[in-house]
């Protein structure tokens, strides 16, 4: 296969020098994303930024799930904490660690996750998307929706990570359809992670019971159970139409930012692939940490 590619490049070398370098760049992308073992896809309930430095059952759950998956060539993370006009992907070779929160201990602001980026993969995603014009970003980095959980999966920070933003102008179905176009990345050794929370209503958090693992309001438990049934039954249409499925779902998802990453994960599910739920507990009445592994 490699010889055929080399012969292809030699043939095209008769064109202009600019064309030759264009083909050379495409060859590099092809080599870096050669077919490999299909990766799973993850949705991680990331919860508080403090999970980055605390030892608790959810952190243990992240580590346990990491032990069940192959080592990826690269990671693409769709985080609840990067909303943009239009869709963007980070394309810098060394993304910065973003501390996008306030009022936490100094120790948390000192955390760095110096994983490299992957400019070639960012270009591949841009070129793969058919229905969306994706912009390459060189300013963002890795926000806490990404690094606070990925650091527990791969603590050495030696796997390239890029982030994809959430276009706040897209409908849930449009987000789902965009994610479907990226399904082929899984076959090229790329781990796709959606990072948010299935139930996430900060205005209704019982802050005095935040450390009481498992406490959830009736509507939060109802919503979480409904969402889990849709996930298990491959009822993706209901997951997309969550806004029309009753009061419990409306309270659980008052804004779409923490929910949409779940759609990016579910859109990647192939027929007959296994689904595993983990970290399936409520917190503070109005949050759930429920996470999903596909494949």
C-alpha positions as CSV (number, residue, x, y, z in Angstrom):
1,X,0.0,0.0,0.0
2,X,2.9,2.3,0.8
3,X,4.5,1.7,-2.6
4,X,1.4,2.6,-4.4
5,X,1.3,5.9,-2.5
6,X,4.9,6.6,-3.3
7,X,4.3,5.9,-7.0
8,X,1.3,8.2,-6.9
9,X,3.4,11.0,-5.5
10,X,6.2,10.5,-8.1
11,X,3.7,10.7,-10.9
12,X,2.4,14.0,-9.6
13,X,5.9,15.5,-9.2
14,X,5.8,16.5,-12.9
15,X,3.4,19.3,-11.9
16,X,4.4,22.6,-10.4
17,X,6.4,22.7,-7.2
18,X,3.4,24.1,-5.3
19,X,1.3,21.1,-6.4
20,X,4.0,18.7,-5.3
21,X,4.1,20.1,-1.8
22,X,0.3,20.0,-1.6
23,X,0.4,16.3,-2.4
24,X,3.3,15.8,0.1
25,X,1.2,17.3,2.8
26,X,-1.7,15.0,2.0
27,X,0.6,12.1,2.1
28,X,1.7,13.1,5.6
29,X,-1.9,13.3,6.8
30,X,-2.6,9.9,5.3
31,X,0.4,8.3,7.0
32,X,-0.5,9.8,10.4
33,X,-4.1,8.6,10.2
34,X,-3.5,5.1,8.6
35,X,-6.2,2.5,9.3
36,X,-5.9,1.0,12.8
37,X,-8.0,-0.7,15.4
38,X,-11.3,1.0,15.8
39,X,-11.4,3.1,18.8
40,X,-14.4,3.4,21.2
41,X,-16.2,6.7,21.7
42,X,-16.7,8.3,25.1
43,X,-19.1,10.7,26.7
44,X,-17.7,11.8,30.1
45,X,-19.7,13.6,32.8
46,X,-17.0,16.0,33.8
47,X,-18.6,17.7,36.8
48,X,-16.6,20.1,38.9
49,X,-13.2,21.3,37.8
50,X,-12.0,20.0,41.2
51,X,-12.2,16.5,39.8
52,X,-8.9,17.4,38.1
53,X,-7.1,17.3,41.5
54,X,-9.4,15.3,43.8
55,X,-9.4,11.6,44.4
56,X,-13.0,10.3,44.3
57,X,-15.1,7.5,42.8
58,X,-15.6,9.5,39.5
59,X,-11.9,9.9,38.9
60,X,-11.5,6.2,39.7
61,X,-14.2,5.6,37.1
62,X,-12.3,7.5,34.4
63,X,-9.1,5.6,35.1
64,X,-10.9,2.3,35.0
65,X,-12.5,3.0,31.7
66,X,-9.1,4.1,30.3
67,X,-7.8,0.6,31.2
68,X,-10.4,-0.9,28.8
69,X,-9.5,1.0,25.7
70,X,-6.5,0.8,23.2
71,X,-4.0,3.6,23.2
72,X,-5.3,6.1,20.7
73,X,-3.1,7.9,18.1
74,X,-5.0,11.2,18.8
75,X,-8.0,12.5,20.8
76,X,-10.7,14.8,19.6
77,X,-12.7,16.4,22.4
78,X,-16.0,18.2,22.1
79,X,-16.3,20.2,25.4
80,X,-19.3,22.0,26.8
81,X,-17.0,24.9,27.6
82,X,-16.2,26.0,24.1
83,X,-19.1,27.6,22.3
84,X,-18.5,29.6,19.1
85,X,-20.3,31.1,16.2
86,X,-19.6,28.5,13.6
87,X,-17.6,25.3,14.2
88,X,-13.9,25.5,15.0
89,X,-11.1,23.0,15.7
90,X,-7.8,23.8,17.5
91,X,-4.9,23.5,15.0
92,X,-1.9,24.7,17.0
93,X,1.0,22.3,17.6
94,X,1.0,22.9,21.4
95,X,-2.3,23.9,22.9
96,X,-2.3,25.9,26.1
97,X,-4.0,24.7,29.3
98,X,-7.0,27.0,29.9
99,X,-8.2,27.7,33.4
100,X,-11.7,28.8,32.5
101,X,-13.3,29.1,36.0
102,X,-13.1,31.2,39.1
103,X,-13.1,30.9,42.9
104,X,-11.2,27.6,43.2
105,X,-8.0,26.7,45.1
106,X,-4.6,27.9,43.8
107,X,-3.6,24.3,43.3
108,X,-6.2,23.9,40.5
109,X,-4.9,26.9,38.6
110,X,-1.4,25.4,38.7
111,X,-2.4,22.3,36.8
112,X,-1.0,22.0,33.3
113,X,-1.8,19.4,30.8
114,X,0.9,19.9,28.1
115,X,-0.4,17.4,25.5
116,X,0.7,18.2,21.9
117,X,-1.8,19.3,19.3
118,X,-2.3,17.7,15.9
119,X,-2.5,20.3,13.0
120,X,-2.7,17.6,10.4
121,X,-5.8,16.0,12.1
122,X,-7.4,19.4,12.4
123,X,-7.1,19.8,8.7
124,X,-8.4,16.3,8.1
125,X,-11.5,17.1,10.2
126,X,-12.0,20.4,8.3
127,X,-11.8,18.6,5.0
128,X,-13.9,15.7,6.0
129,X,-17.0,17.7,7.1
130,X,-19.3,18.0,4.1
131,X,-22.2,20.0,5.6
132,X,-20.2,22.4,7.8
133,X,-17.5,24.9,7.1
134,X,-15.0,24.3,9.9
135,X,-12.5,27.0,10.8
136,X,-9.0,26.2,12.1
137,X,-8.3,27.9,15.4
138,X,-4.9,28.9,16.8
139,X,-5.9,30.7,19.9
140,X,-8.1,28.5,22.1
141,X,-6.3,25.5,23.6
142,X,-7.6,22.9,26.1
143,X,-10.3,24.0,28.5
144,X,-11.2,22.3,31.7
145,X,-14.0,20.3,30.0
146,X,-11.2,18.6,28.2
147,X,-8.0,18.5,30.4
148,X,-9.7,17.9,33.8
149,X,-10.9,14.5,32.6
150,X,-8.4,13.5,29.9
151,X,-5.6,13.9,32.5
152,X,-7.0,10.9,34.3
153,X,-7.3,8.8,31.2
154,X,-3.8,9.6,29.9
155,X,-1.8,11.2,32.7
156,X,1.5,11.3,30.7
157,X,0.0,14.0,28.3
158,X,1.8,12.3,25.4
159,X,-1.2,11.8,23.1
160,X,-2.1,14.7,20.7
161,X,-5.4,16.4,21.7
162,X,-7.5,18.8,19.7
163,X,-10.8,20.4,20.6
164,X,-13.9,20.9,18.5
165,X,-16.2,23.8,19.4
166,X,-20.0,23.8,19.7
167,X,-21.6,26.1,17.2
168,X,-24.4,27.8,19.2
169,X,-26.3,28.5,16.0
170,X,-26.8,24.8,15.2
171,X,-29.8,22.7,16.2
172,X,-29.3,19.5,18.1
173,X,-30.0,17.5,14.9
174,X,-27.3,19.5,13.0
175,X,-24.8,18.8,15.7
176,X,-25.7,15.1,15.5
177,X,-25.3,15.1,11.7
178,X,-22.0,16.8,11.8
179,X,-20.7,14.2,14.3
180,X,-21.9,11.4,12.0
181,X,-19.5,12.7,9.3
182,X,-16.6,12.2,11.6
183,X,-17.3,8.5,12.4
184,X,-14.5,7.4,10.1
185,X,-11.9,8.9,12.5
186,X,-12.6,6.0,14.9
187,X,-11.1,3.5,12.4
188,X,-7.9,5.6,12.2
189,X,-7.0,5.4,15.8
190,X,-8.7,8.6,17.0
191,X,-10.6,8.6,20.3
192,X,-13.6,11.0,20.2
193,X,-14.7,12.3,23.6
194,X,-17.8,14.3,24.4
195,X,-17.4,16.1,27.7
196,X,-20.4,17.6,29.6
197,X,-23.1,16.4,31.9
198,X,-26.4,14.7,30.9
199,X,-28.3,16.5,33.7
200,X,-26.8,19.9,34.4
201,X,-28.8,22.7,36.1
202,X,-26.5,24.8,38.1
203,X,-29.2,27.3,39.2
204,X,-30.9,24.5,41.1
205,X,-27.9,22.9,42.8
206,X,-28.2,22.1,46.5
207,X,-24.8,23.4,47.4
208,X,-25.1,22.2,51.0
209,X,-25.5,18.6,49.7
210,X,-22.9,18.7,46.9
211,X,-20.7,16.2,48.7
212,X,-23.6,13.8,49.2
213,X,-23.0,11.4,46.2
214,X,-26.2,10.0,44.8
215,X,-28.6,12.8,45.9
216,X,-30.8,13.9,43.0
217,X,-34.1,15.7,42.8
218,X,-37.0,13.6,41.5
219,X,-37.0,15.4,38.1
220,X,-33.2,14.9,37.8
221,X,-33.4,11.2,38.4
222,X,-36.4,10.9,36.0
223,X,-34.6,12.7,33.3
224,X,-31.4,10.7,33.8
225,X,-33.3,7.4,33.6
226,X,-35.1,8.5,30.5
227,X,-31.9,9.5,28.8
228,X,-30.2,6.2,29.7
229,X,-33.1,4.2,28.2
230,X,-32.9,6.2,25.0
231,X,-29.2,5.5,24.9
232,X,-29.6,1.7,25.6
233,X,-32.4,1.4,23.0
234,X,-30.5,3.3,20.3
235,X,-33.4,5.8,20.3
236,X,-31.3,8.6,18.9
237,X,-34.3,10.5,17.6
238,X,-35.5,11.0,21.2
239,X,-32.1,12.1,22.3
240,X,-32.1,14.7,19.6
241,X,-35.6,15.9,20.4
242,X,-35.0,16.1,24.2
243,X,-36.5,19.6,24.3
244,X,-40.0,18.1,23.5
245,X,-39.9,15.2,26.0
246,X,-41.5,16.8,29.1
247,X,-40.8,18.9,32.1
248,X,-38.1,16.7,33.7
249,X,-35.9,17.0,30.6
250,X,-36.5,20.7,30.4
251,X,-35.3,21.2,34.0
252,X,-32.4,18.8,33.4
253,X,-31.2,20.6,30.3
254,X,-32.0,24.3,30.7
255,X,-29.2,25.2,28.2
256,X,-27.7,22.8,25.6
257,X,-24.0,23.3,26.2
258,X,-23.5,20.4,28.6
259,X,-25.9,18.1,26.7
260,X,-24.8,18.4,23.1
261,X,-21.4,16.6,23.6
262,X,-23.5,13.5,24.3
263,X,-25.0,13.7,20.8
264,X,-21.5,13.9,19.3
265,X,-20.7,10.6,21.0
266,X,-24.0,8.8,20.3
267,X,-23.8,9.8,16.6
268,X,-20.7,7.7,16.3
269,X,-22.3,4.5,17.4
270,X,-22.3,1.7,14.9
271,X,-24.9,-1.1,14.6
272,X,-24.7,-3.7,17.3
273,X,-21.9,-1.9,19.2
274,X,-21.9,-2.4,23.0
275,X,-22.8,0.4,25.3
276,X,-21.4,0.7,28.8
277,X,-22.6,3.2,31.4
278,X,-20.4,4.2,34.3
279,X,-20.1,6.9,37.0
280,X,-23.9,6.8,37.0
281,X,-24.7,8.9,40.0
282,X,-26.4,12.2,40.8
283,X,-24.8,15.1,42.7
284,X,-26.1,18.2,44.4
285,X,-29.7,17.4,43.4
286,X,-29.5,18.8,39.8
287,X,-26.4,17.2,38.3
288,X,-25.5,13.7,37.1
289,X,-22.1,12.3,36.3
290,X,-23.4,9.5,34.1
291,X,-20.9,8.6,31.4
292,X,-21.0,6.4,28.3
293,X,-18.6,4.2,26.5
294,X,-19.4,3.0,23.0
295,X,-17.5,0.0,21.6
